[in-house]
């Protein structure tokens, strides 16, 4: 039994958890599952991050090199090969185009990494289901935390690149975490649902990969929303990534403050989705051991 699992096992038994009791599904217990086990969550996020680069010569340095290399690739492919133009109000410089694309890829990558892993979270941790009393509901939180770490590194690379190119940073970049928060809440809710469905319907894992790939091209990652016809722009805004990508670009590239009203509405919807996902996971988790 590894250190993180042993810690979780000890912590849970100190709280005298009865494995046969009904699982809590209230809105406040949803937050309690994280706060009560935050040390275990942090330990397992650290293990996930370190384990990803275990055995490699450069180790965690790859977390910095990967976004840098991708930024260079985006610059070459879209501004040199395709000779793409972003649109009005943006210079035609290759670096500016690459930065705009890179912001979209950071948001899309954060979403995709967490969502794609969700269906296999329980399947890949069968020992937590059968052998010990373990807070299974924190597995999607750990997966999301790992995705946040890599997105944070990419954001640092983005900020450094913007500063080197322009010689300054807009102060509005401090709003980026606030802009991303509603998306993180939404992703966690979806991850709880997919983690549960992945146990009972194994095809979910294959299907969700296709869905996230489609979403990448149906999101304003490689183009602005304004490039679409007006009729399609309204439908594009239903994409959960669209608003977050656009607001992130405004804060980082244009130096504008976020649409607070839009963020407020998005957050309320995301909280509802998160609670539904948590309740679904808690209601279905007793069937995991039967299937696995």
Buried (B, 14 or more C-beta within 10 A) or exposed (E): EEEBBEBBBEBBEEEEEEEEEEBBBEEEBBEEBBEBBEEBBEBBBBBBBEEBBEEEEEEBEBBBEBBBEBBEEBBEBBBEEEEBBBEEEBEEEBBBBBBBBBBBBBBBBBBBBBBBBBBBBBBEBEEBBEEBEBBBBBBBBBBBBBBBBBBBBBBEBBBEBBEEEEEEBBEBBEBBEBBBBBBBBBBBBBBBBBBBBBBEEEEBBEEBBEBBEEBBEBBBBBBBBEEBEEEEBEEBBEBBBBBBBBBBBBBBBEEBEBBEEBBEEBBEBBBBBBBBBBBBBBEBBEEBEEEE
